[in-house]
Amino acid sequence: MPQLRAMIRAGVRAYRIRRPAPLPLSEEELSTIRTPLYLVLGKRSLLVHPARQVERVPRLIRGARAEIVSNTGHGPQIDHADEVNRRMLDFMDSIG
């Protein structure tokens, strides 16, 4: 994973967005989602508020599951790939 982290860091440092970043979805917009949704967040993410989203998303989207992975920031799927993959497969089995 060190090579992947290095590539991501280089991309983040070199990338410059040319338009405004999209705004977060409102509660009304989130409540219209009907697709099964599994949200996994890193406990130390600096880009989102994990504790807030783990409460908000399942409340607004019927059947959604949101979980926090400890010991990671914004990339739990990179830092804990096996664990996140297992959780995703468990979610998919639960909706199948």
C-alpha positions as CSV (number, residue, x, y, z in Angstrom):
1,M,0.0,0.0,0.0
2,P,2.9,2.5,0.3
3,Q,3.0,2.9,-3.5
4,L,-0.8,3.6,-3.5
5,R,-0.5,6.2,-0.7
6,A,2.4,7.9,-2.5
7,M,0.3,8.1,-5.7
8,I,-2.7,9.5,-3.9
9,R,-0.6,12.1,-2.1
10,A,1.1,13.2,-5.4
11,G,-2.3,13.5,-7.0
12,V,-3.8,15.5,-4.2
13,R,-0.8,17.9,-4.2
14,A,-0.8,18.4,-8.0
15,Y,-4.5,18.5,-8.6
16,R,-6.2,21.9,-8.8
17,I,-10.0,22.0,-9.1
18,R,-11.2,24.5,-11.7
19,R,-14.8,24.7,-10.6
20,P,-16.5,25.0,-7.2
21,A,-16.6,21.8,-5.3
22,P,-20.1,20.3,-5.1
23,L,-22.2,21.2,-2.1
24,P,-23.2,18.5,0.3
25,L,-26.6,16.9,-0.3
26,S,-29.4,18.4,1.8
27,E,-31.5,16.3,4.1
28,E,-34.3,16.5,1.6
29,E,-32.0,15.4,-1.3
30,L,-30.7,12.5,0.8
31,S,-34.2,11.3,1.7
32,T,-34.9,10.7,-2.0
33,I,-32.3,8.1,-2.4
34,R,-33.8,4.6,-2.8
35,T,-30.7,2.6,-3.8
36,P,-29.2,0.4,-1.1
37,L,-26.4,2.4,0.5
38,Y,-23.5,1.4,2.6
39,L,-21.3,4.2,3.9
40,V,-18.0,3.5,5.5
41,L,-16.1,6.4,7.2
42,G,-12.7,6.7,8.8
43,K,-12.9,7.9,12.4
44,R,-10.2,10.5,11.8
45,S,-11.4,11.8,8.5
46,L,-10.7,15.6,8.1
47,L,-13.1,16.0,5.2
48,V,-16.4,14.8,6.7
49,H,-17.8,14.5,10.3
50,P,-18.0,10.7,10.7
51,A,-20.1,10.7,13.9
52,R,-22.5,13.1,12.4
53,Q,-22.8,11.2,9.1
54,V,-23.2,7.8,10.8
55,E,-26.3,9.1,12.5
56,R,-27.6,11.3,9.6
57,V,-27.4,8.9,6.6
58,P,-29.4,5.9,8.0
59,R,-32.0,8.3,9.5
60,L,-32.6,9.9,6.1
61,I,-32.1,7.0,3.7
62,R,-34.3,3.9,4.4
63,G,-32.2,0.8,4.8
64,A,-28.9,2.6,4.6
65,R,-26.0,1.4,6.8
66,A,-23.2,3.7,8.0
67,E,-20.2,2.6,10.0
68,I,-17.0,4.0,11.3
69,V,-13.6,2.3,11.0
70,S,-11.2,3.2,13.8
71,N,-7.5,4.0,13.3
72,T,-7.9,5.6,9.9
73,G,-8.6,8.9,8.3
74,H,-10.5,9.6,5.0
75,G,-9.3,6.4,3.3
76,P,-10.5,3.4,5.3
77,Q,-10.9,1.4,2.1
78,I,-7.1,1.8,1.6
79,D,-5.9,1.5,5.2
80,H,-8.1,-1.4,6.1
81,A,-9.1,-2.9,2.7
82,D,-9.8,-6.5,4.0
83,E,-12.0,-5.2,6.8
84,V,-13.9,-2.8,4.5
85,N,-14.3,-5.4,1.8
86,R,-15.7,-7.9,4.4
87,R,-18.2,-5.2,5.7
88,M,-19.3,-4.4,2.2
89,L,-19.9,-8.0,1.3
90,D,-21.8,-8.5,4.6
91,F,-24.0,-5.5,3.6
92,M,-24.6,-6.8,0.1
93,D,-25.6,-10.2,1.5
94,S,-28.0,-8.6,3.9
95,I,-29.9,-6.8,1.1
96,G,-29.7,-9.7,-1.5
